[in-house]
Amino acid sequence: MRGMAKTLWAVGWWSTLGLWLGAEPVLAVNDLILTVAPGSTIVSPGDVVTVTLDAANLTAPINGVQALIGYNASLFSLIDIVPTDLGLTPPAQGWFEVQFSDASGAITYTVVINGGSTSANHTVATLTFDVLAEGTTSVFFRPNSGPFATKLTVAADNATIFPTKTNSGSIVSQCTDGVFCNGLETFDGFVCQPGTNPCTDGVACTVDTCTEATDTCSNTVNHAFCSDGLFCNGSETCHIVNGCQPGVFPCGDGVACTDDFCNETNDTCSSVENDANCDDGLFCNGAETCNALLGCRLGMFPCSDGVSCTIDTCNEGLDQCVHTPNDVSCDNGIFCDGAEFCDPVLGCQPDVDPCFPLLCDEGTDSCLAPVHVIALESFYNGRFSNAAHPGKSFVASGSAATMANVTNYTRGITGIRVRFDNIVTFATTPAAAFSFDWTTGSGTTFSPVTDAATMITVTSNVVGSETVVTIAIADNHIRRRWLRVTVNANQVTVSGTPLDGEMVGNPATLPSGNGTPGGNAVFYVGNLTGDVDADRKTSLTDVGLIRAQVNPFLNVPITNVNDVDKDGKVQLADVGAARADVNPFFTLPLLVP
């Protein structure tokens, strides 16, 4: 409210050192402080703010005070400056003042004690401001600018002391009363204006409630405000934005061929199916009917025999049907599944693979007798008599990897067996038919295995009618990463026919090739040493799980995940091996080759 002085709190700082204009330095004798009396820091436009200019912390008598004071003229308007007597009673000692202010917010103010001095702390003057607008500001000492500067004068020798200068406390001017439900107050340039209810949406059929514990509005539709009491024009509704909306005819069932009726007296509806609304008078499209739910049903084509490869025709003039088999409609354009034909009763019938039991090459429409990989096995070289680990499989190109494709053997990937379905001929050596790539760190980019020629040994043996290739890898060479094995189709042949990496005609669980019939066979296997809980990292949790299963007197199978050194027992050596591999910051990625 205008005329009500709002009081605020400010903190003053005072100087620690000053000099007399004499030969010897002395301690500071004073400080000047701008103070707003204790009270609220919030005022409103139209209020009055009072700020005092104080001489404080005096240690020697002074006979004059000069201050250069600034304020924000867009927020404050100076009303008056009222001097005090600095503890003196005129005219005994006497005092007089000089003051000047301008519209830009600058005040120069001087008090001189005539023929006397004071050493008591006193208010020099009281400055009164009118609050003009909203904002946050302070009353402050302006920077020194000659010849007028903020200073005090020492009575003993008229020495000039420049005190520590400071601002008043923060003064915040605003119109809001902090109440949400009466709206946002505004300042019109002269006075604060009240707000309006923020929850009124202007829709007559909504119940508007407020803006207070949670500062939220609720606008709830009330359909009862819109009802006209009639049944046959439908139920009127209240739309949250658009207000009352008319109802729709309640007896329209949306079915075009029914006749719909409304009884206002009984508030009931009835719908009657009318087939005549659907009949088009044609024979070859069948007899149309009206369904109370689905509407007009076009009649069934009377000549359809249900066989997709026959050509069904209808003679509208003779009411006669003809069904002609069409072999061409059964041909799928694929050479390798034979020539399909149309049976007038059973429909399209498949032919047989024209190349069976040889491989059919769709690209050249020819038959081949390729070599296939029929099995892949992972084993731990020198452990469990080199038996295959039945719980681990390889990832084929085009498949997503899982932890079933990762071993946790602490010596890494040490053994792979590849079985071919024929006695094969290697172009040079078995080793030349294979290439090996691995990932680095937690990445999924492959590069050639380092020292593969010395660390990986590839041997081949004929077992019955098969060729078995054994790949032995040095301990600890391929650990905590993915290994990619590629079989070069051009290096593996039988009578000149190359390897078919696509596995046509073989079990679906085997790896596929590179997408080209007759191409390379590519497969992947990973290793994460010491990981027993399949979370793709080796942590102290894994160490704890292994320790809980330690039993040096119990033999365990090759599939036991806690036997990380694969010696057939879960012992303290397994705990130590896993602990040595603990690295909570490394996570093995799952590939999607």
C-alpha positions as CSV (number, residue, x, y, z in Angstrom):
1,M,0.0,0.0,0.0
2,R,1.3,3.5,-0.9
3,G,2.6,5.5,2.0
4,M,3.4,2.4,4.1
5,A,7.2,2.3,4.7
6,K,8.5,-1.2,4.1
7,T,11.7,-2.0,6.1
8,L,14.6,-4.2,5.0
9,W,17.8,-5.6,6.4
10,A,21.3,-4.9,5.0
11,V,24.8,-5.8,6.1
12,G,27.6,-3.2,6.1
13,W,31.3,-3.9,5.9
14,W,33.9,-1.5,7.3
15,S,37.4,-0.6,6.4
16,T,40.3,-1.9,8.3
17,L,43.0,0.7,7.6
18,G,43.0,4.5,6.9
19,L,45.6,7.2,6.9
20,W,45.7,10.7,8.5
21,L,47.1,13.2,6.2
22,G,50.1,13.5,8.5
23,A,53.4,11.9,8.8
24,E,52.4,8.8,10.7
25,P,49.8,6.2,9.8
26,V,47.0,5.4,12.3
27,L,44.1,3.0,12.5
28,A,40.9,3.8,10.5
29,V,38.6,6.1,12.3
30,N,35.3,5.3,10.7
31,D,33.0,3.6,8.2
32,L,29.9,4.6,6.3
33,I,27.0,2.2,6.0
34,L,23.8,2.3,4.0
35,T,21.2,0.5,6.1
36,V,17.5,-0.4,5.6
37,A,15.9,-1.0,9.0
38,P,15.1,-4.6,9.9
39,G,11.9,-6.0,8.3
40,S,10.5,-7.6,5.2
41,T,12.6,-7.6,2.0
42,I,9.5,-7.5,-0.2
43,V,7.8,-4.2,-1.2
44,S,5.1,-3.3,-3.8
45,P,5.0,-0.5,-6.3
46,G,3.6,2.5,-4.4
47,D,5.2,1.7,-1.1
48,V,7.8,3.9,0.6
49,V,11.4,2.6,1.5
50,T,13.6,4.3,4.1
51,V,17.4,4.0,3.9
52,T,19.7,5.5,6.5
53,L,23.3,6.8,5.9
54,D,25.3,6.0,9.1
55,A,28.7,7.0,10.4
56,A,29.8,4.0,12.3
57,N,32.8,2.4,14.0
58,L,34.4,5.9,14.7
59,T,37.8,5.8,16.5
60,A,38.6,9.4,16.3
61,P,36.4,12.6,16.1
62,I,35.2,13.8,12.6
63,N,33.8,17.2,11.6
64,G,32.4,16.4,8.2
65,V,30.7,13.6,6.0
66,Q,30.5,13.6,2.2
67,A,28.7,10.8,0.3
68,L,28.1,10.0,-3.4
69,I,25.0,7.8,-3.4
70,G,23.3,6.0,-6.3
71,Y,19.9,4.3,-6.9
72,N,17.9,2.8,-9.7
73,A,15.8,5.7,-10.9
74,S,13.5,3.4,-12.9
75,L,12.5,1.6,-9.7
76,F,12.9,4.3,-7.1
77,S,12.0,8.0,-6.9
78,L,13.8,10.1,-4.2
79,I,11.1,11.8,-1.9
80,D,13.3,13.5,0.7
81,I,16.5,13.5,2.7
82,V,16.2,14.4,6.4
83,P,19.5,15.2,8.2
84,T,20.3,14.5,11.8
85,D,22.4,16.5,14.3
86,L,25.2,13.9,14.5
87,G,24.8,14.0,18.3
88,L,25.1,17.8,18.5
89,T,22.4,20.4,19.3
90,P,22.5,23.4,17.1
91,P,23.5,26.1,17.4
92,A,25.8,25.2,20.3
93,Q,28.3,23.6,17.9
94,G,26.2,23.9,14.8
95,W,25.9,22.0,11.5
96,F,24.6,22.5,8.1
97,E,23.9,20.3,5.0
98,V,24.3,20.4,1.3
99,Q,22.5,18.0,-1.0
100,F,21.9,17.5,-4.7
101,S,20.2,14.8,-6.7
102,D,19.3,14.3,-10.4
103,A,16.8,12.2,-12.3
104,S,19.4,9.6,-13.3
105,G,19.6,8.3,-9.7
106,A,22.6,10.1,-8.2
107,I,22.7,12.0,-4.9
108,T,25.6,14.0,-3.5
109,Y,25.2,14.8,0.2
110,T,27.4,16.7,2.6
111,V,27.2,17.5,6.3
112,V,29.7,19.9,7.9
113,I,29.9,20.5,11.7
114,N,30.6,24.2,12.3
115,G,33.4,24.6,14.8
116,G,33.0,21.2,16.4
117,S,33.3,17.5,16.0
118,T,31.8,14.2,17.0
119,S,33.2,10.8,17.7
120,A,29.9,9.1,18.5
121,N,28.3,6.7,15.9
122,H,25.2,8.4,14.5
123,T,22.9,8.4,11.6
124,V,23.9,11.2,9.2
125,A,20.7,11.3,7.2
126,T,17.5,9.4,6.3
127,L,16.7,8.9,2.6
128,T,13.1,8.2,1.7
129,F,12.2,6.7,-1.7
130,D,8.9,6.0,-3.5
131,V,8.7,2.5,-5.1
132,L,7.9,3.0,-8.8
133,A,7.9,-0.4,-10.4
134,E,8.7,-4.1,-10.0
135,G,12.3,-5.2,-9.8
136,T,15.2,-6.0,-7.5
137,T,17.8,-3.4,-6.5
138,S,19.9,-1.8,-3.8
139,V,20.9,1.7,-2.7
140,F,24.6,1.9,-3.2
141,F,27.7,4.1,-3.0
142,R,28.7,5.2,-6.5
143,P,32.3,4.9,-7.6
144,N,34.6,7.8,-6.7
145,S,34.6,10.6,-9.3
146,G,36.4,13.9,-8.7
147,P,36.1,16.4,-7.4
148,F,33.2,14.9,-5.4
149,A,34.0,11.6,-3.6
150,T,32.6,9.6,-0.6
151,K,34.7,10.5,2.5
152,L,34.8,11.7,6.1
153,T,36.9,14.5,7.5
154,V,39.1,14.1,10.6
155,A,38.5,17.0,13.1
156,A,42.1,17.1,14.3
157,D,43.8,18.1,11.1
158,N,41.0,17.9,8.4
159,A,42.6,14.8,7.0
160,T,40.4,13.0,4.4
161,I,39.5,9.3,5.1
162,F,38.0,7.2,2.3
163,P,35.8,4.6,4.1
164,T,34.8,1.2,2.9
165,K,31.8,1.6,0.7
166,T,28.9,-0.8,0.5
167,N,25.4,-1.4,-0.8
168,S,22.2,-1.6,1.2
169,G,20.5,-5.0,1.4
170,S,18.6,-6.3,-1.6
171,I,15.2,-4.6,-2.0
172,V,12.6,-6.7,-4.0
173,S,9.5,-4.9,-5.5
174,Q,6.7,-7.1,-6.8
175,C,2.9,-7.1,-7.0
176,T,2.2,-10.8,-6.4
177,D,0.6,-11.8,-3.2
178,G,1.7,-15.5,-3.5
179,V,-1.9,-16.8,-3.7
180,F,-2.5,-18.9,-6.9
181,C,-6.3,-19.1,-6.9
182,N,-6.9,-15.3,-7.1
183,G,-4.8,-15.0,-10.2
184,L,-1.5,-13.2,-11.1
185,E,-1.3,-9.6,-9.9
186,T,0.1,-7.1,-12.4
187,F,1.7,-3.6,-12.3
188,D,0.0,-1.1,-14.7
189,G,2.8,1.5,-14.4
190,F,1.1,3.2,-11.5
191,V,-0.3,0.7,-9.0
192,C,-0.7,-3.1,-8.6
193,Q,-3.7,-4.6,-10.2
194,P,-5.5,-7.7,-8.9
195,G,-5.4,-11.0,-10.9
196,T,-8.3,-13.0,-12.2
197,N,-9.4,-16.5,-11.4
198,P,-6.9,-18.7,-13.5
199,C,-9.2,-21.7,-13.5
200,T,-12.1,-20.2,-15.4
201,D,-12.1,-21.9,-18.8
202,G,-15.2,-20.0,-20.3
203,V,-17.0,-23.3,-21.0
204,A,-20.5,-23.1,-19.4
205,C,-20.9,-26.8,-18.9
206,T,-17.7,-27.4,-17.0
207,V,-17.2,-27.2,-13.2
208,D,-14.1,-25.0,-12.6
209,T,-12.3,-25.5,-9.3
210,C,-8.9,-24.3,-8.1
211,T,-5.5,-21.9,-8.0
212,E,-4.5,-23.5,-3.8
213,A,-2.5,-26.4,-2.0
214,T,-1.0,-27.7,-5.3
215,D,-1.5,-24.5,-7.4
216,T,-3.5,-26.5,-10.0
217,C,-6.8,-26.1,-11.8
218,S,-9.5,-28.7,-12.4
219,N,-12.1,-28.3,-15.1
220,T,-14.6,-31.1,-15.0
221,V,-17.2,-31.7,-17.7
222,N,-20.8,-32.0,-16.4
223,H,-23.0,-33.5,-19.2
224,A,-26.1,-32.8,-17.1
225,F,-25.8,-29.1,-17.9
226,C,-26.3,-29.8,-21.6
227,S,-29.2,-32.3,-21.6
228,D,-32.5,-31.2,-23.2
229,G,-34.5,-34.2,-21.8
230,L,-35.3,-35.7,-25.2
231,F,-34.4,-39.3,-26.2
232,C,-34.7,-39.4,-30.0
233,N,-32.2,-36.6,-30.6
234,G,-29.5,-38.3,-28.6
235,S,-27.6,-37.5,-25.4
236,E,-26.0,-34.1,-25.4
237,T,-22.5,-34.0,-24.1
238,C,-20.1,-31.4,-22.6
239,H,-16.8,-30.9,-24.4
240,I,-14.0,-29.7,-22.3
241,V,-13.1,-27.0,-24.9
242,N,-16.1,-26.5,-27.2
243,G,-18.9,-26.7,-24.5
244,C,-22.3,-28.4,-25.1
245,Q,-22.4,-30.6,-28.1
246,P,-25.6,-31.9,-29.7
247,G,-26.5,-35.6,-29.5
248,V,-26.8,-37.9,-32.4
249,F,-29.8,-39.9,-33.5
250,P,-29.6,-42.8,-31.0
251,C,-31.2,-45.4,-33.2
252,G,-28.9,-45.1,-36.2
253,D,-27.1,-48.5,-36.2
254,G,-24.7,-47.5,-39.0
255,V,-26.0,-50.2,-41.2
256,A,-27.2,-48.7,-44.5
257,C,-29.6,-51.6,-45.4
258,T,-31.6,-51.6,-42.2
259,D,-34.6,-49.4,-41.5
260,D,-34.1,-47.6,-38.2
261,F,-36.9,-46.3,-35.9
262,C,-37.0,-44.3,-32.7
263,N,-39.9,-44.3,-30.2
264,E,-39.8,-41.1,-28.1
265,T,-42.6,-42.3,-25.8
266,N,-40.9,-45.5,-24.8
267,D,-37.3,-44.3,-25.3
268,T,-36.6,-47.3,-27.5
269,C,-35.0,-48.1,-30.8
270,S,-35.7,-50.8,-33.5
271,S,-33.9,-51.8,-36.7
272,V,-35.3,-54.1,-39.4
273,E,-33.1,-55.8,-42.1
274,N,-34.2,-55.1,-45.6
275,D,-32.5,-57.3,-48.3
276,A,-34.1,-55.3,-51.1
277,N,-31.8,-52.5,-50.2
278,C,-28.9,-54.7,-51.3
279,D,-30.0,-56.6,-54.4
280,D,-28.3,-55.6,-57.7
281,G,-30.2,-58.1,-59.9
282,L,-27.1,-59.9,-61.2
283,F,-26.6,-63.7,-61.1
284,C,-22.8,-64.0,-61.4
285,N,-22.1,-62.0,-58.2
286,G,-24.6,-64.0,-56.2
287,A,-27.6,-63.0,-54.1
288,E,-26.9,-60.0,-51.8
289,T,-28.4,-59.9,-48.3
290,C,-28.7,-57.4,-45.5
291,N,-27.0,-58.3,-42.2
292,A,-28.1,-56.3,-39.2
293,L,-24.5,-55.9,-38.0
294,L,-22.5,-55.9,-41.2
295,G,-24.8,-54.3,-43.7
296,C,-25.1,-55.4,-47.4
297,R,-23.2,-58.6,-48.2
298,L,-22.3,-58.9,-51.7
299,G,-23.4,-62.4,-52.9
300,M,-20.7,-65.1,-53.3
301,F,-19.4,-65.6,-56.9
302,P,-21.3,-68.8,-57.8
303,C,-18.5,-70.3,-59.9
304,S,-15.6,-70.2,-57.4
305,D,-14.4,-73.8,-56.8
306,G,-12.0,-72.9,-54.1
307,V,-9.0,-74.0,-56.1
308,S,-6.7,-71.0,-56.5
309,C,-4.9,-72.2,-59.7
310,T,-8.1,-72.8,-61.7
311,I,-9.6,-70.1,-63.9
312,D,-13.2,-69.7,-62.8
313,T,-15.6,-68.1,-65.2
314,C,-19.3,-67.4,-65.1
315,N,-21.7,-67.0,-68.1
316,E,-24.3,-64.4,-67.0
317,G,-26.6,-65.3,-69.9
318,L,-26.5,-69.1,-69.4
319,D,-26.0,-69.1,-65.6
320,Q,-23.1,-71.6,-66.2
321,C,-19.7,-72.0,-64.6
322,V,-16.3,-73.2,-66.2
323,H,-13.1,-74.2,-64.3
324,T,-9.9,-74.4,-66.3
325,P,-6.6,-75.6,-64.6
326,N,-3.7,-73.1,-65.1
327,D,-0.2,-74.5,-64.4
328,V,1.4,-71.2,-65.0
329,S,-0.3,-69.7,-62.0
330,C,1.5,-72.2,-59.8
331,D,5.0,-71.5,-61.1
332,N,7.0,-69.7,-58.4
333,G,9.9,-69.0,-60.8
334,I,12.4,-71.1,-58.7
335,F,14.3,-73.7,-60.6
336,C,15.5,-75.7,-57.6
337,D,12.0,-76.7,-56.3
338,G,11.0,-78.2,-59.7
339,A,8.0,-77.4,-62.0
340,E,4.8,-76.8,-60.1
341,F,1.5,-77.8,-61.7
342,C,-2.2,-77.3,-61.1
343,D,-4.5,-80.1,-60.0
344,P,-8.2,-79.1,-60.7
345,V,-9.2,-80.5,-57.3
346,L,-6.1,-80.1,-55.0
347,G,-4.8,-76.9,-56.5
348,C,-1.1,-76.1,-56.9
349,Q,1.1,-79.1,-56.4
350,P,4.9,-78.9,-55.8
351,D,7.5,-80.7,-57.8
352,V,10.6,-82.2,-56.3
353,D,14.2,-80.9,-56.2
354,P,15.5,-81.6,-59.7
355,C,19.1,-82.0,-58.4
356,F,18.5,-84.2,-55.3
357,P,20.7,-85.5,-53.7
358,L,23.1,-83.0,-55.3
359,L,23.1,-79.3,-54.6
360,C,20.9,-77.2,-56.8
361,D,22.4,-73.8,-57.9
362,E,19.6,-71.4,-58.5
363,G,21.9,-68.8,-60.0
364,T,22.9,-71.0,-62.9
365,D,19.8,-73.4,-62.9
366,S,22.3,-76.3,-62.6
367,C,23.1,-79.1,-60.2
368,L,26.2,-79.3,-58.1
369,A,27.8,-81.8,-55.7
370,P,29.3,-79.5,-53.1
371,V,31.1,-80.1,-49.8
372,H,29.2,-79.2,-46.6
373,V,30.3,-78.5,-43.1
374,I,28.1,-80.9,-41.0
375,A,29.3,-80.1,-37.5
376,L,31.2,-77.6,-35.4
377,E,32.5,-78.5,-32.0
378,S,34.2,-76.5,-29.2
379,F,36.6,-78.4,-26.9
380,Y,39.2,-77.6,-24.3
381,N,42.6,-78.7,-25.7
382,G,44.2,-81.2,-23.3
383,R,41.1,-81.3,-21.0
384,F,38.3,-83.9,-20.7
385,S,40.2,-86.0,-23.3
386,N,39.5,-83.3,-25.8
387,A,35.7,-84.1,-25.7
388,A,33.4,-81.6,-27.3
389,H,31.5,-79.2,-24.9
390,P,27.8,-79.9,-25.7
391,G,26.5,-76.8,-24.1
392,K,28.4,-74.4,-26.3
393,S,27.6,-73.6,-29.9
394,F,28.9,-71.3,-32.6
395,V,27.2,-68.1,-34.0
396,A,26.5,-68.2,-37.7
397,S,26.5,-65.1,-40.0
398,G,23.1,-63.5,-39.8
399,S,22.3,-64.7,-36.3
400,A,22.4,-62.8,-33.0
401,A,25.0,-64.0,-30.4
402,T,24.0,-65.1,-26.9
403,M,26.0,-66.3,-23.9
404,A,25.5,-69.9,-25.2
405,N,28.2,-68.9,-27.7
406,V,30.7,-67.9,-25.1
407,T,33.0,-70.1,-23.0
408,N,34.5,-69.1,-19.6
409,Y,37.6,-71.3,-19.7
410,T,40.4,-69.2,-18.1
411,R,42.9,-70.3,-20.8
412,G,40.6,-68.9,-23.5
413,I,39.5,-70.5,-26.7
414,T,41.8,-73.5,-27.2
415,G,40.1,-76.0,-29.4
416,I,37.7,-76.2,-32.4
417,R,36.7,-79.1,-34.6
418,V,35.2,-78.8,-38.1
419,R,33.6,-81.9,-39.8
420,F,33.0,-82.0,-43.5
421,D,30.5,-84.4,-45.1
422,N,33.0,-85.9,-47.6
423,I,36.7,-86.7,-48.0
424,V,37.9,-83.3,-49.1
425,T,41.0,-82.1,-50.9
426,F,42.7,-79.0,-49.6
427,A,44.2,-76.7,-52.3
428,T,47.4,-76.4,-50.4
429,T,47.3,-77.2,-46.6
430,P,44.4,-77.4,-44.1
431,A,45.8,-74.3,-42.4
432,A,45.6,-72.3,-45.6
433,A,41.8,-73.1,-45.9
434,F,41.1,-71.2,-42.6
435,S,41.5,-67.6,-41.5
436,F,41.1,-66.3,-38.0
437,D,40.1,-62.8,-36.8
438,W,39.4,-61.4,-33.3
439,T,38.0,-58.3,-31.6
440,T,39.9,-55.9,-29.5
441,G,38.8,-54.8,-26.0
442,S,35.0,-54.3,-25.8
443,G,34.7,-53.5,-29.5
444,T,33.0,-55.5,-32.3
445,T,35.4,-54.7,-35.1
446,F,37.5,-57.7,-36.3
447,S,41.2,-57.7,-37.2
448,P,43.6,-60.7,-38.0
449,V,44.7,-62.7,-35.0
450,T,48.2,-61.8,-33.9
451,D,50.8,-64.6,-34.4
452,A,48.1,-66.9,-35.8
453,A,50.8,-68.9,-37.7
454,T,52.6,-69.8,-34.5
455,M,49.8,-69.9,-32.0
456,I,47.2,-71.8,-34.1
457,T,47.7,-75.4,-35.4
458,V,45.4,-76.9,-38.0
459,T,45.4,-80.6,-38.8
460,S,43.2,-82.8,-40.9
461,N,42.1,-86.5,-40.6
462,V,39.8,-88.8,-42.5
463,V,37.3,-90.5,-40.3
464,G,35.2,-93.0,-42.3
465,S,33.6,-91.0,-45.1
466,E,34.2,-87.6,-43.4
467,T,37.1,-85.2,-43.0
468,V,37.7,-83.8,-39.5
469,V,39.8,-80.7,-39.1
470,T,41.2,-80.0,-35.6
471,I,42.2,-76.5,-34.7
472,A,44.4,-76.3,-31.6
473,I,45.0,-72.8,-30.1
474,A,47.8,-72.0,-27.6
475,D,46.6,-71.4,-24.1
476,N,45.9,-67.8,-23.0
477,H,46.2,-66.5,-26.6
478,I,42.5,-65.9,-27.4
479,R,40.9,-64.7,-24.2
480,R,38.1,-62.3,-23.3
481,R,37.1,-61.6,-26.9
482,W,35.3,-62.9,-30.0
483,L,37.0,-65.2,-32.6
484,R,35.8,-65.3,-36.2
485,V,36.6,-68.4,-38.2
486,T,36.3,-68.4,-42.0
487,V,36.5,-71.5,-44.2
488,N,37.7,-70.5,-47.7
489,A,35.4,-72.3,-50.1
490,N,38.0,-72.3,-52.9
491,Q,40.5,-74.1,-50.6
492,V,38.1,-77.0,-49.8
493,T,36.9,-79.2,-52.7
494,V,35.9,-82.7,-53.7
495,S,36.7,-83.4,-57.4
496,G,36.9,-79.7,-58.1
497,T,33.5,-78.9,-56.5
498,P,33.9,-76.2,-53.7
499,L,32.6,-75.9,-50.2
500,D,29.0,-74.7,-49.9
501,G,28.9,-72.4,-46.9
502,E,25.1,-72.0,-47.2
503,M,24.4,-75.5,-45.8
504,V,21.6,-76.2,-48.3
505,G,19.8,-79.4,-47.4
506,N,21.6,-79.7,-44.0
507,P,20.3,-79.1,-40.4
508,A,19.3,-75.5,-39.8
509,T,21.4,-75.3,-36.6
510,L,24.6,-75.3,-38.7
511,P,26.2,-71.9,-39.6
512,S,25.4,-70.3,-42.9
513,G,27.8,-68.8,-45.3
514,N,28.2,-65.3,-46.7
515,G,25.0,-65.1,-48.6
516,T,26.3,-66.6,-51.9
517,P,25.6,-70.3,-52.7
518,G,28.9,-72.1,-52.8
519,G,30.5,-69.4,-50.7
520,N,32.6,-69.4,-47.6
521,A,31.5,-70.8,-44.2
522,V,31.8,-68.2,-41.4
523,F,31.1,-68.7,-37.7
524,Y,31.9,-67.1,-34.4
525,V,32.7,-68.1,-30.8
526,G,33.6,-66.0,-27.8
527,N,35.4,-66.3,-24.5
528,L,35.0,-64.4,-21.2
529,T,37.3,-65.9,-18.6
530,G,35.8,-66.5,-15.2
531,D,32.3,-65.4,-15.9
532,V,29.9,-67.9,-14.3
533,D,26.7,-65.8,-13.9
534,A,26.5,-65.0,-17.7
535,D,26.3,-61.2,-17.1
536,R,29.1,-60.7,-19.7
537,K,31.6,-59.5,-17.2
538,T,33.9,-61.1,-14.6
539,S,33.3,-59.6,-11.1
540,L,33.6,-60.5,-7.5
541,T,30.1,-62.0,-7.7
542,D,31.5,-64.7,-10.0
543,V,34.3,-65.3,-7.5
544,G,31.7,-65.7,-4.7
545,L,29.6,-68.1,-6.8
546,I,32.6,-70.4,-7.5
547,R,33.7,-70.3,-3.9
548,A,30.3,-71.5,-2.8
549,Q,30.6,-74.6,-5.0
550,V,34.2,-75.6,-4.0
551,N,34.4,-79.4,-3.4
552,P,37.7,-81.0,-4.2
553,F,36.3,-84.4,-3.7
554,L,33.5,-84.2,-6.3
555,N,34.1,-84.7,-10.0
556,V,32.1,-82.4,-12.3
557,P,31.2,-82.7,-16.0
558,I,32.6,-80.5,-18.8
559,T,29.5,-78.4,-18.7
560,N,30.0,-77.2,-15.1
561,V,30.4,-73.4,-15.3
562,N,32.2,-73.2,-11.9
563,D,35.0,-75.4,-13.1
564,V,36.7,-72.5,-14.9
565,D,40.1,-74.2,-15.3
566,K,38.4,-77.3,-16.7
567,D,40.2,-79.9,-14.6
568,G,37.0,-81.8,-13.7
569,K,36.7,-80.3,-10.2
570,V,35.6,-77.1,-8.5
571,Q,38.5,-76.1,-6.3
572,L,40.2,-73.1,-4.8
573,A,42.3,-72.9,-8.0
574,D,39.1,-72.0,-9.8
575,V,38.4,-69.3,-7.3
576,G,41.9,-67.9,-7.8
577,A,41.7,-68.1,-11.5
578,A,38.5,-66.2,-11.6
579,R,39.7,-63.6,-9.1
580,A,42.7,-62.9,-11.4
581,D,40.4,-62.1,-14.2
582,V,38.0,-59.8,-12.3
583,N,37.5,-56.6,-14.3
584,P,34.1,-54.9,-13.6
585,F,34.8,-52.3,-16.2
586,F,35.0,-54.8,-19.1
587,T,31.8,-56.1,-20.7
588,L,31.8,-58.6,-23.6
589,P,29.5,-57.3,-26.3
590,L,27.0,-59.6,-28.0
591,L,27.5,-59.7,-31.7
592,V,25.0,-59.6,-34.5
593,P,27.2,-60.8,-37.3
